[in-house]
């Protein structure tokens, strides 16, 4: 699986997606600002270290992990001069084995969940990584976002809001070729998994609520982010947007 990730240019993906990136920054900053300082942080699926500046301000130590050697090497270029930062090449499901007895105050799992076919295993592993009362920031692709719900209801699929199981967004040919999974999750499904895995949900935010090429062309970037800032928390209550961020705490 790591070879497939190595063939993808994640830095190129984020070019032209300033709105999406800064929307995620807003969500993560809103969570982190309430957490204590001197945290021992683990970023699982860190990519090229895109989000590291957000949590390093609160960190005593930070371990960045990824299953892509290419992404980790890019992260090292950006962050290796920071003595607080270390790196680990590992699949998400193997991180516990490779970190041994290490425990963390905060774990992040952002832009990774949609590639996970058995999220329950991962969530239980994250719980094992955390200290008692440790925090977890999770992002997942929202199956029930407003556009998907509207389109399904328009097609007459009136049970769509109640279809709780993950939706594989790959084409049938990609599935047959065993391409990287791309799953959207129902909020109720994730809520149940978090509870079963020993987490208490503290806050939910709906992110990238105006993800639209047309809207980006019509409205100034700063205006889009201003609206995003005020709507993330209230829209999180109805899981409006395509990306959902969750702040949870280990029970």
Secondary structure, DSSP 8 states (H G I E B T S, - for coil): -HHHHHTS-HHHHTTT-HHHHHHHHHHHHHHHTTS-SSEEEEEET-TTTTTHHHHHTTEEEEEEEES-HHHHHHHHHHHTT-TTEEEEE--GGGHHHHHTT--EEEEEE-S-GGG-S-HHHHHHHHHHHEEEEEEEEEEEEBTT-HHHHHHHHHTT-TTGGG--S-EE-S-HHHHHTT----EEB-HHHHHHHHHHTTEEEEEEEEE-TT--HHHHHHS-HHHHHHHHHHHHHHHHTTT-SSEEEEEEEE-
